[in-house]
Amino acid sequence: ALYESKGDFNNALSYHLKALRIFEEVLGVKHPSTATSYDNLGVLYESMGDFDNALKYSLNALKIFEEVLGVNHPDTAASYNNLGLLYKSKGDFDNALNYCLKALKIFEEILGANHPSTATSYNNLGAIYESMGDFDNALSYHFKSLKIREEVLGVNHPDTASSYNNLGSLYKSKGDLDDALTYYLKDLKICEEVLGVNHPDTATSYNNLGLLYESKGDFDNALTYSLKALKIREEVLGFNHPSTATSYNNLGSLYKSMGDFDNALTYSSKASKIREEVLEVKHSNFSNRKS
């Protein structure tokens, strides 16, 4: 998990495969811990953009969870969620909805309608509907998620901040930039107060505000927030992390919009270099959202 968070996918993959081999040899291929190891590999391969391997390991995990724990177990539901998000990344929204709705049904029945895991399911469904362009359903599910998180976790919890962030992104997608700004600023306030000004999630908040201000044509604020995001990512995550590449990419686009083509080329080239060295071109997957 440490190597994955640092964007060092090669070392992350090596350790996850070592863990899987131990689980298979010591606990057996049908053990829940082995299934969790498959699930972790599925999530890692998805982060790397290798959807074929991600699907293979995620389906292996699901098969074990269904057979050993049953179809109504929370761990099985979590596996459905992971598969739903994977299919979303692949652009297969029918399967994405199918698996995430299965997860939601289990969480509602087993954990209850107001459980944080249920809120996560609502959040994931909101993200899928947003990707489908169905903003009404997206808004409905994101607000359901937010309501649970505010009531159960509190208004200053990082998961509540994530809901504010996701609503900001949704309103931006709808073209409602004023509401987007309101929710992005709520997210940023929590991140700065609870996580600190140098946390990666705070950097994501700065990054998203930079993109929003660029959409509003406010290039001064866009540059301010985008550079704040970059500074944190370089210092905390490192110069070769995918999120740092996202910042370089966004700054390249921003400088291009400002007519500063020299800086645009400089930052875009930095992003491309990371794509090639860290993610590999076919595995590039720049995401600005929190879950």
C-alpha positions as CSV (number, residue, x, y, z in Angstrom):
1,A,0.0,0.0,0.0
2,L,2.9,2.4,0.8
3,Y,4.5,1.9,-2.6
4,E,1.2,2.2,-4.4
5,S,0.4,5.5,-2.6
6,K,3.8,6.7,-3.7
7,G,3.1,5.8,-7.3
8,D,5.8,3.1,-7.3
9,F,3.7,0.5,-9.1
10,N,6.5,-1.9,-9.8
11,N,7.5,-2.3,-6.2
12,A,3.8,-2.4,-5.2
13,L,3.1,-5.2,-7.7
14,S,6.1,-7.1,-6.5
15,Y,5.0,-7.1,-2.8
16,H,1.4,-7.8,-3.6
17,L,2.4,-10.8,-5.6
18,K,4.6,-12.0,-2.8
19,A,1.8,-11.6,-0.4
20,L,-0.6,-13.6,-2.7
21,R,1.9,-16.4,-3.0
22,I,2.2,-16.7,0.8
23,F,-1.6,-16.6,1.3
24,E,-2.1,-19.3,-1.4
25,E,0.6,-21.6,0.1
26,V,-0.2,-21.1,3.8
27,L,-4.0,-20.5,3.9
28,G,-5.0,-22.0,0.5
29,V,-6.6,-20.6,-2.6
30,K,-10.1,-20.5,-1.1
31,H,-9.3,-18.5,2.0
32,P,-10.9,-15.0,2.4
33,S,-7.4,-13.5,3.0
34,T,-6.3,-14.9,-0.4
35,A,-9.4,-13.3,-1.9
36,T,-8.5,-10.0,-0.4
37,S,-5.0,-10.3,-1.9
38,Y,-6.6,-10.9,-5.3
39,D,-8.8,-7.9,-4.7
40,N,-5.8,-5.7,-3.8
41,L,-4.0,-6.8,-7.0
42,G,-7.1,-6.0,-9.0
43,V,-7.2,-2.5,-7.6
44,L,-3.5,-2.0,-8.2
45,Y,-3.8,-3.2,-11.9
46,E,-6.7,-0.8,-12.3
47,S,-4.5,2.1,-11.0
48,M,-1.9,1.0,-13.6
49,G,-4.5,1.1,-16.3
50,D,-4.1,-2.7,-16.9
51,F,-7.8,-3.5,-17.0
52,D,-7.4,-7.0,-18.3
53,N,-5.3,-8.1,-15.3
54,A,-7.5,-6.0,-13.0
55,L,-10.6,-7.9,-14.1
56,K,-8.9,-11.3,-13.8
57,Y,-7.8,-10.8,-10.2
58,S,-11.0,-9.0,-9.1
59,L,-13.2,-11.8,-10.5
60,N,-10.9,-14.4,-8.8
61,A,-11.5,-12.5,-5.5
62,L,-15.3,-12.4,-6.1
63,K,-15.5,-16.1,-6.8
64,I,-13.8,-16.9,-3.5
65,F,-15.9,-14.5,-1.5
66,E,-19.2,-15.8,-2.9
67,E,-18.2,-19.4,-2.3
68,V,-16.7,-19.1,1.1
69,L,-18.5,-16.1,2.7
70,G,-21.7,-16.1,0.7
71,V,-23.3,-13.6,-1.6
72,N,-24.7,-11.5,1.2
73,H,-21.5,-10.8,3.1
74,P,-20.1,-7.3,3.4
75,D,-16.7,-8.5,1.9
76,T,-18.6,-9.9,-1.1
77,A,-20.3,-6.5,-1.4
78,A,-17.0,-4.7,-1.3
79,S,-15.8,-7.0,-4.1
80,Y,-18.9,-6.1,-6.1
81,N,-18.1,-2.4,-5.5
82,N,-14.5,-2.9,-6.8
83,L,-15.7,-4.6,-9.9
84,G,-18.3,-1.9,-10.5
85,L,-15.6,0.8,-10.3
86,L,-13.4,-1.2,-12.6
87,Y,-16.1,-1.6,-15.2
88,K,-16.7,2.2,-14.9
89,S,-13.0,2.8,-15.7
90,K,-13.4,0.5,-18.7
91,G,-16.4,2.5,-19.9
92,D,-18.7,-0.5,-19.4
93,F,-21.5,1.3,-17.5
94,D,-24.0,-1.5,-17.7
95,N,-21.8,-3.9,-15.8
96,A,-20.6,-1.0,-13.5
97,L,-24.2,-0.3,-12.5
98,N,-25.0,-4.0,-12.1
99,Y,-22.2,-4.7,-9.6
100,C,-22.6,-1.4,-7.7
101,L,-26.3,-2.0,-7.3
102,K,-25.6,-5.5,-6.0
103,A,-23.2,-4.0,-3.5
104,L,-25.7,-1.4,-2.4
105,K,-28.4,-4.0,-1.8
106,I,-26.2,-6.0,0.5
107,F,-24.9,-3.0,2.4
108,E,-28.5,-1.7,2.9
109,E,-29.8,-5.1,4.1
110,I,-26.8,-6.2,6.2
111,L,-25.3,-2.9,7.5
112,G,-28.3,-0.6,7.3
113,A,-29.3,2.4,5.2
114,N,-27.2,4.8,7.3
115,H,-23.9,2.9,7.4
116,P,-20.7,4.5,5.9
117,S,-20.3,1.6,3.5
118,T,-23.8,2.2,2.2
119,A,-22.8,5.9,1.7
120,T,-19.8,4.7,-0.3
121,S,-22.1,2.7,-2.5
122,Y,-24.3,5.7,-3.1
123,N,-21.2,7.7,-3.9
124,N,-19.9,5.1,-6.4
125,L,-23.3,5.0,-8.1
126,G,-23.3,8.8,-8.3
127,A,-19.9,8.7,-10.0
128,I,-21.2,6.1,-12.5
129,Y,-24.3,8.0,-13.4
130,E,-22.2,11.2,-13.8
131,S,-19.9,9.3,-16.3
132,M,-23.0,8.3,-18.1
133,G,-24.2,11.9,-18.3
134,D,-27.2,11.2,-16.2
135,F,-26.8,14.1,-13.9
136,D,-30.2,13.8,-12.1
137,N,-29.4,10.3,-10.8
138,A,-25.8,11.3,-10.1
139,L,-27.0,14.2,-8.0
140,S,-29.5,12.1,-6.1
141,Y,-27.0,9.4,-5.2
142,H,-24.3,11.9,-4.2
143,F,-26.7,13.8,-1.9
144,K,-27.7,10.4,-0.3
145,S,-24.1,9.7,0.3
146,L,-23.5,13.2,1.7
147,K,-26.5,13.0,4.1
148,I,-25.2,9.8,5.7
149,R,-21.7,11.0,6.0
150,E,-22.7,14.3,7.6
151,E,-25.0,12.6,10.0
152,V,-22.9,9.6,10.9
153,L,-19.3,10.7,10.4
154,G,-19.8,14.5,11.0
155,V,-19.4,17.6,8.8
156,N,-15.6,17.7,9.3
157,H,-14.8,14.1,8.4
158,P,-12.5,13.5,5.3
159,D,-15.2,11.3,3.7
160,T,-17.7,14.1,4.1
161,A,-15.1,16.3,2.4
162,S,-14.9,13.8,-0.4
163,S,-18.7,14.0,-0.9
164,Y,-18.4,17.8,-1.1
165,N,-15.6,17.4,-3.7
166,N,-17.6,15.0,-5.8
167,L,-20.6,17.3,-5.7
168,G,-18.3,20.1,-6.8
169,S,-17.1,17.9,-9.7
170,L,-20.6,17.0,-10.7
171,Y,-21.9,20.6,-10.7
172,K,-18.8,21.5,-12.8
173,S,-19.8,18.8,-15.3
174,K,-23.3,20.3,-15.3
175,G,-21.8,23.7,-16.1
176,D,-23.0,25.1,-12.8
177,L,-19.7,26.7,-11.8
178,D,-21.0,28.7,-8.9
179,D,-22.4,25.7,-7.0
180,A,-19.2,23.8,-8.0
181,L,-17.2,26.5,-6.3
182,T,-19.3,26.4,-3.2
183,Y,-18.8,22.6,-2.7
184,Y,-15.1,22.7,-3.7
185,L,-14.4,25.4,-1.0
186,K,-16.3,23.3,1.6
187,D,-14.1,20.3,0.7
188,L,-10.9,22.5,0.9
189,K,-11.8,23.9,4.3
190,I,-12.2,20.4,5.8
191,C,-9.0,19.1,4.1
192,E,-6.9,22.0,5.4
193,E,-8.3,21.9,8.9
194,V,-8.4,18.1,9.4
195,L,-5.7,16.7,7.1
196,G,-3.4,19.7,7.0
197,V,-2.2,22.0,4.2
198,N,0.4,19.5,2.9
199,H,-1.8,16.4,2.6
200,P,-2.3,14.8,-0.9
201,D,-6.1,15.2,-0.5
202,T,-5.6,18.9,0.1
203,A,-3.5,19.0,-3.0
204,T,-6.4,17.4,-4.9
205,S,-8.7,20.1,-3.6
206,Y,-6.3,22.9,-4.8
207,N,-6.0,21.1,-8.1
208,N,-9.8,20.9,-8.6
209,L,-10.2,24.6,-7.7
210,G,-7.5,25.4,-10.2
211,L,-9.4,23.6,-12.9
212,L,-12.6,25.3,-11.9
213,Y,-11.2,28.8,-12.0
214,E,-9.7,28.0,-15.4
215,S,-13.2,27.1,-16.6
216,K,-14.4,30.4,-15.2
217,G,-11.7,32.2,-17.1
218,D,-10.1,33.4,-13.8
219,F,-6.5,32.5,-14.8
220,D,-4.9,34.2,-11.8
221,N,-6.7,32.1,-9.3
222,A,-6.4,29.0,-11.5
223,L,-2.6,29.4,-11.5
224,T,-2.4,30.1,-7.7
225,Y,-4.3,26.9,-6.8
226,S,-2.7,24.7,-9.5
227,L,0.8,25.7,-8.3
228,K,-0.2,25.0,-4.6
229,A,-1.3,21.5,-5.7
230,L,1.9,21.0,-7.6
231,K,4.1,22.1,-4.6
232,I,2.4,19.6,-2.3
233,R,2.6,16.8,-4.7
234,E,6.3,17.3,-5.5
235,E,7.2,17.5,-1.8
236,V,4.9,14.8,-0.4
237,L,4.5,12.3,-3.3
238,G,7.6,13.0,-5.3
239,F,8.4,14.2,-8.8
240,N,7.5,11.0,-10.5
241,H,4.1,10.3,-9.0
242,P,1.1,10.1,-11.3
243,S,-0.7,12.9,-9.3
244,T,2.4,15.1,-9.8
245,A,2.1,14.3,-13.5
246,T,-1.6,15.4,-13.4
247,S,-0.5,18.7,-12.0
248,Y,2.1,19.2,-14.7
249,N,-0.4,18.3,-17.3
250,N,-3.0,20.7,-15.9
251,L,-0.5,23.5,-15.7
252,G,0.5,22.9,-19.3
253,S,-3.1,23.2,-20.4
254,L,-3.5,26.3,-18.2
255,Y,-0.5,28.1,-19.6
256,K,-1.6,27.2,-23.1
257,S,-5.0,28.9,-22.4
258,M,-3.1,31.9,-21.1
259,G,-1.1,32.1,-24.3
260,D,2.2,31.3,-22.5
261,F,3.3,28.5,-24.8
262,D,6.9,28.2,-23.4
263,N,5.6,27.3,-20.0
264,A,2.9,25.2,-21.5
265,L,5.4,23.1,-23.4
266,T,7.7,22.8,-20.3
267,Y,4.9,21.4,-18.0
268,S,3.3,19.2,-20.7
269,S,6.7,17.7,-21.4
270,K,7.2,16.9,-17.7
271,A,3.9,15.2,-17.6
272,S,4.7,13.1,-20.7
273,K,8.0,12.1,-19.2
274,I,6.3,10.7,-16.1
275,R,3.7,8.9,-18.3
276,E,6.5,7.1,-20.1
277,E,8.7,6.3,-17.2
278,V,6.2,5.5,-14.4
279,L,2.9,4.6,-15.9
280,E,3.9,3.6,-19.4
281,V,2.0,5.4,-22.1
282,K,-0.7,2.8,-22.5
283,H,-1.3,2.8,-18.7
284,S,-1.7,6.5,-18.2
285,N,-4.7,7.2,-16.0
286,F,-4.8,10.7,-14.6
287,S,-7.7,11.2,-12.2
288,N,-8.5,14.2,-10.1
289,R,-11.3,12.9,-8.0
290,K,-11.6,11.5,-4.6
291,S,-13.8,8.6,-3.7
